[in-house]
Amino acid sequence: MQLGMVGLGRMGGNIVRRLMRAGHDCVVYDRDPKPGAALAADGAVVAADLADMVAKLQAPRAIWVMLPAGKITEATLAELAGLLSPGDTLIDGGNAFWKDDVRRGRELAAKGLHYMDVGTSGGVHGLDRGYCLMIGGDKAAFDRLEPIFATLAPGKGEIEPTKHREGRNPTSEQGYLHCGPVGAGHFVKMVHNGIEYGMMQAFAEGFDLLRNASATEGLPPEYGFSFDTAEIAEVWRRGSVVTSWLLDLTAEALAADEELSAYSGHVSDSGEGRWTVDAAVETATPAEVLTSALFARFRSRVDHTFGEKVLSAMRAGFGGHVEPKKQG
């Protein structure tokens, strides 16, 4: 299939590469010409601007926007909406606010355009591992573009099949799912990221406790274990119930430097954690762990702990996020 991609950063560029490896045709655009030139060497067609992208795509067109949530995404979608024709599809694959999706979907439907929100998880490793896709939008548009989603998804891989799934939706075990109407994809991704905050915080606090229990001063005499956190992370990877990709990233970071001296412990939040807490309030859903994990990130910007360095290491591992250096 043919797809247009606007935004060629860490995620957008690798999505294009994964699609082209599978034989799909991609027309790409970024305000910075460098990533486009690199993709052109791999076979992508580079557009000079958004109008040129629309001209280079065959109807019905599909254009995926992979930009930071906010004004730049809003402006890009608005410009594209003025260039496209009825039956074309616009996709926002960034971390957009789901209520913005609902509004956009209504506005674009009035122009005869399809709109899809695709929550995309996989970070900088998605090129080889694949991307978990949580998709919202018109089912007919999903069906037409399913070859794109199936290519980007990781597939079954070596994960053991879940029991009792006979007769259920087969795409979810491939790593992609049509979650419902416009807004559903980013809502599911928002909750995914809220859970991620909680899981990361649990690992961070656990390793902080292991480190503090190895202190030699100020503790009862039963303490002073001299725990090797790198080795504990590694043994947990082998058969324990907390085995996960986040633990893999933690073990790798600790093996490289058990002090995590390259990390400040200043932990940013993308907005998804805040939206998750807002949704919990609006739906009267108790979400104590997710809320506490968000507030812990706020606190990390004032006073850093070893646990927050663990959080920084995980974020760098899965998303390439570089935290600010500690001031002072």
Salt bridges, closest charged atoms under 4 A:
ASP42 OD2 - ARG17 NE 3.72
ASP52 OD2 - LYS56 NZ 2.77
GLU74 OE1 - ARG103 NH2 3.06
GLU74 OE1 - ARG104 NH2 3.04
ASP88 OD2 - ARG61 NH1 2.82
ASP92 OD2 - ARG104 NH1 2.97
ASP100 OD1 - ARG103 NH2 3.48
ASP101 OD1 - ARG104 NH1 3.69
ASP101 OD2 - HIS186 ND1 2.57
GLU107 OE1 - ARG103 NH1 3.59
ASP128 OD1 - ARG21 NH1 3.18
ASP138 OD2 - HIS114 ND1 3.96
ASP143 OD1 - LYS139 NZ 2.80
GLU173 OE2 - LYS156 NZ 3.61
GLU173 OE1 - ARG165 NE 3.66
GLU234 OE2 - ARG237 NH1 3.05
GLU234 OE2 - ARG238 NH2 2.50
ASP248 OD1 - ARG237 NE 2.73
GLU259 OE1 - ARG211 NH2 2.81
ASP269 OD2 - ARG274 NE 2.75
ASP269 OD1 - ARG301 NH2 2.55
GLU282 OE2 - LYS99 NZ 3.02
GLU308 OE2 - ARG299 NH2 2.02
GLU323 OE2 - ARG315 NH1 2.32
